[in-house]
Amino acid sequence: MTKPIPQPKIVPDRWETRQRLQFIESRLYWTGRINRGDIISYFGISMPQSSADLTLYQELAPGNATYDKSGKTYRAGDSFKPIFLDPALDHFLGHHLLGDGFLGCAPDVVTMPSPMRTVEPSVMRRLLIAIREEQALRIRYQSMNRPKPTWRWISPHAFGHDGYRWHVRAWCAERERFVDFVLGRIDDVGAERPRDATPAQDAAWNKWVEIRFASHPLLSEGQRKIIERDYGMRAGVGTLRVQEAMLFYVLNHLRLENDEHCPPAVHIKLVNPEIRKLVQA
């Protein structure tokens, strides 16, 4: 009589259980170890429950965790293959920057500080209401192209961030086009009226384009290879899909707004430079 083929253990549907299994796998992957105390401390569960979770994980992912008797801990196996986790640096850094203890002890991580850009809550409130109620607003805006602030009517419909500051995307009745207004430069809000344009009419906001770039040709072969890996390029080309309305900001952020920069100032170059023609003046 032939023995029945063992069926794989079914992954539980309960959210709480899956969270604990993901926790176990994350600790094993990023720190190489985990013990019952880690699970108990983070989730506030009992010793028997933590033991059951570790047993279940070993059944679901054979070979991912081996028990070290001398260290009284579970260590990542040599053939470790994650089944709950899609390993990414963002996962590690996200938890670490939150300081939620999900990954346990980790090295210090610091991010570059930048000046806080101030936005008046009362201004933001009026913009949000205008978008929801499909209204136009009269705002007093300080443009950097004019010495004094001026009043103008805008029909807002969305917000965007350029990596440094927040903008409101809106139809400008004065310029008769959709433009971005820096939130911190709106110093007063007046009356409202029915909006002059709809979000569907904002072609640049609704159209997506692809930025294609490669390592700079003036780099050495070794430098080009490492840049291709650093930027996650495939077949020597990296791609970014962005809204046409955000193209100007992305190109400037990547220092690709023109071809004047060359190594070591910038390590990549546009493959499709014609895309610059789409930047809104």
C-alpha positions in Angstrom: 0.0 0.0 0.0 1.5 3.3 -1.0 1.7 6.1 1.5 -0.3 9.2 0.8 1.6 12.2 -0.4 1.7 14.7 2.5 -0.2 17.9 1.7 1.4 21.3 2.4 0.2 23.1 5.5 -2.5 25.7 4.7 -1.5 29.3 5.5 -4.0 30.6 8.1 -6.5 33.2 7.1 -6.5 35.0 10.5 -4.9 38.4 10.3 -3.4 38.1 13.8 -1.7 34.8 13.0 -0.3 36.0 9.7 1.1 39.1 11.4 3.0 36.9 13.8 4.3 34.7 11.0 5.4 37.7 9.1 7.2 39.0 12.2 9.0 35.7 12.6 10.1 35.6 9.0 11.2 39.3 9.1 13.3 38.8 12.2 14.9 35.7 10.7 15.6 37.4 7.4 16.9 40.7 8.6 18.6 39.8 11.9 19.2 36.0 11.3 17.6 34.9 14.6 14.4 34.9 16.7 13.2 33.4 20.0 10.0 33.0 21.8 10.7 36.0 24.0 10.8 38.3 20.9 7.3 37.2 19.9 5.9 37.5 23.4 7.4 40.9 23.9 6.1 42.4 20.7 2.6 40.9 20.6 1.9 40.3 24.3 1.0 36.7 23.8 1.6 33.6 26.0 4.6 31.3 25.9 2.5 28.4 24.5 1.1 30.6 21.7 4.6 31.8 20.7 5.8 28.2 20.6 2.8 27.2 18.5 3.6 30.1 16.1 7.2 29.0 15.7 6.1 25.4 15.1 3.6 26.5 12.5 6.2 28.6 10.7 8.6 25.7 10.6 5.8 23.5 9.1 5.0 26.2 6.5 8.6 27.0 5.6 10.8 23.9 6.2 14.5 24.7 6.5 13.9 28.4 7.1 14.5 28.2 10.9 16.8 25.9 12.8 17.0 25.7 16.6 20.3 26.6 18.2 20.4 24.7 21.5 23.4 26.4 22.8 22.1 29.9 22.1 18.5 28.9 22.9 17.3 30.7 19.8 16.1 30.0 16.2 18.4 30.9 13.4 17.9 31.4 9.7 18.6 28.2 7.8 21.2 28.1 5.0 18.4 27.5 2.5 16.2 30.3 3.8 13.5 31.3 1.3 10.9 33.8 2.5 7.2 32.9 1.9 5.5 35.9 3.6 8.1 38.6 3.0 9.1 40.3 -0.2 12.5 41.5 0.9 13.1 45.1 0.1 15.3 47.8 1.8 12.2 50.0 2.1 10.7 47.3 4.4 13.6 47.4 6.7 14.1 51.1 6.8 10.4 51.8 7.1 10.1 49.8 10.3 13.4 51.1 11.6 12.5 54.8 11.0 9.1 54.2 12.7 10.9 52.8 15.7 8.2 50.2 16.2 10.5 47.4 17.3 9.4 45.1 14.5 12.9 44.2 13.5 14.5 44.4 17.0 18.0 45.8 17.5 19.3 47.6 14.4 22.1 50.1 13.6 21.5 53.8 13.7 19.9 55.3 10.6 19.9 59.0 9.9 18.1 60.9 7.1 19.0 64.2 5.7 17.1 67.1 7.3 15.4 69.7 5.3 13.7 73.0 6.3 10.1 72.6 7.3 7.8 74.2 4.7 4.9 76.0 6.5 1.3 75.7 5.3 -1.4 77.5 7.1 -4.1 75.0 8.3 -6.9 77.4 7.5 -5.6 77.7 3.9 -5.4 73.9 3.6 -8.9 73.5 5.0 -10.4 75.9 2.5 -8.7 74.1 -0.4 -9.9 70.7 0.7 -13.5 72.0 1.0 -13.2 73.6 -2.4 -12.1 70.4 -4.0 -14.8 68.4 -2.3 -17.5 70.9 -3.1 -16.2 71.5 -6.7 -15.6 75.2 -6.1 -13.2 77.8 -7.3 -11.4 80.0 -4.6 -10.1 83.5 -4.7 -6.6 83.4 -3.2 -3.9 86.0 -2.6 -0.7 84.5 -3.9 2.9 85.6 -3.8 4.5 84.6 -7.1 8.3 84.8 -7.3 7.8 86.5 -10.7 6.1 89.5 -9.1 7.2 91.8 -6.3 3.8 91.9 -4.5 1.1 89.3 -3.9 -2.0 89.4 -6.1 -5.5 88.1 -5.9 -6.6 85.4 -8.4 -9.3 82.8 -8.9 -8.2 79.1 -8.9 -10.2 75.9 -9.3 -8.2 73.3 -7.2 -8.5 69.6 -7.8 -5.3 67.8 -6.4 -2.1 68.1 -4.5 1.5 67.2 -5.4 4.8 67.1 -3.7 8.1 67.8 -5.5 10.3 66.3 -2.9 10.7 69.6 -1.1 7.3 71.3 -0.8 3.6 70.9 -1.4 1.7 72.3 -4.3 -2.0 72.5 -5.1 -2.9 71.7 -8.7 -5.5 74.1 -10.0 -7.0 75.9 -13.0 -5.8 79.5 -12.9 -8.5 81.8 -14.3 -5.9 84.6 -14.8 -3.5 82.4 -16.9 -6.2 80.2 -18.3 -4.4 77.0 -17.7 -3.7 74.4 -15.1 -0.7 75.3 -12.9 0.9 74.4 -9.6 0.6 76.8 -6.6 3.1 76.5 -3.7 0.9 76.1 -0.6 3.1 78.1 1.6 2.8 81.1 -0.8 -1.0 81.4 -0.4 -1.3 83.9 2.4 -5.1 84.5 2.2 -8.3 82.9 0.9 -11.4 84.9 0.0 -14.7 84.1 -1.7 -15.7 81.0 -3.5 -17.8 80.3 -6.7 -18.5 77.4 -9.0 -15.3 76.0 -10.4 -14.1 77.0 -13.9 -12.7 73.7 -14.9 -12.9 70.0 -14.0 -10.1 67.5 -13.2 -10.8 65.6 -16.4 -9.8 68.7 -18.3 -6.3 68.7 -16.8 -4.6 66.8 -19.6 -1.1 67.0 -18.1 -2.3 65.6 -14.8 -4.2 62.7 -16.4 -1.5 61.7 -18.8 1.4 59.4 -17.8 4.8 59.4 -19.5 7.9 57.3 -19.1 11.3 58.6 -18.3 14.0 56.3 -19.7 17.6 56.7 -18.5 20.9 54.9 -18.6 24.3 55.2 -16.9 26.3 58.2 -18.2 28.5 57.2 -21.3 31.5 59.1 -19.8 31.7 56.7 -16.9 34.1 53.8 -17.0 32.7 50.3 -17.7 33.0 49.3 -14.1 31.3 52.5 -13.0 28.5 52.1 -15.5 27.8 48.5 -14.3 27.5 49.6 -10.7 25.2 52.5 -11.5 23.0 50.2 -13.5 22.7 47.9 -10.5 22.3 50.8 -8.1 19.3 52.2 -10.1 17.8 48.8 -10.8 18.2 49.1 -14.5 17.3 46.3 -16.8 19.3 45.7 -20.0 21.2 48.9 -19.1 18.0 51.1 -19.0 16.0 52.4 -16.1 12.4 53.6 -16.3 10.2 55.9 -14.2 6.5 56.3 -15.0 5.3 59.8 -14.0 2.4 62.1 -14.5 3.2 64.7 -17.2 2.4 67.4 -14.7 5.2 66.1 -12.4 7.8 65.7 -15.2 9.5 69.0 -14.5 10.1 68.2 -10.8 11.3 64.7 -11.5 13.8 65.7 -14.1 15.1 68.5 -11.8 15.3 66.1 -8.9 17.4 63.6 -11.0 19.4 66.5 -12.5 18.3 65.5 -16.0 16.7 68.8 -16.9 19.5 69.4 -19.5 22.6 67.7 -20.8 25.1 70.1 -19.3 25.8 67.9 -16.3 28.4 65.2 -16.7 30.3 62.9 -14.3 30.9 63.1 -11.4 28.1 65.7 -11.1 25.5 63.2 -12.3 25.7 59.5 -13.1 22.8 59.0 -15.4 21.6 60.4 -18.7 18.3 60.5 -20.5 17.7 57.9 -23.2 14.6 59.8 -24.4 15.6 63.5 -24.2 12.7 64.5 -26.4 10.5 64.1 -23.3 11.8 67.4 -22.1 9.5 69.1 -24.7 6.6 68.0 -22.6 7.6 70.1 -19.6 5.1 72.8 -19.0 6.6 76.3 -19.3 
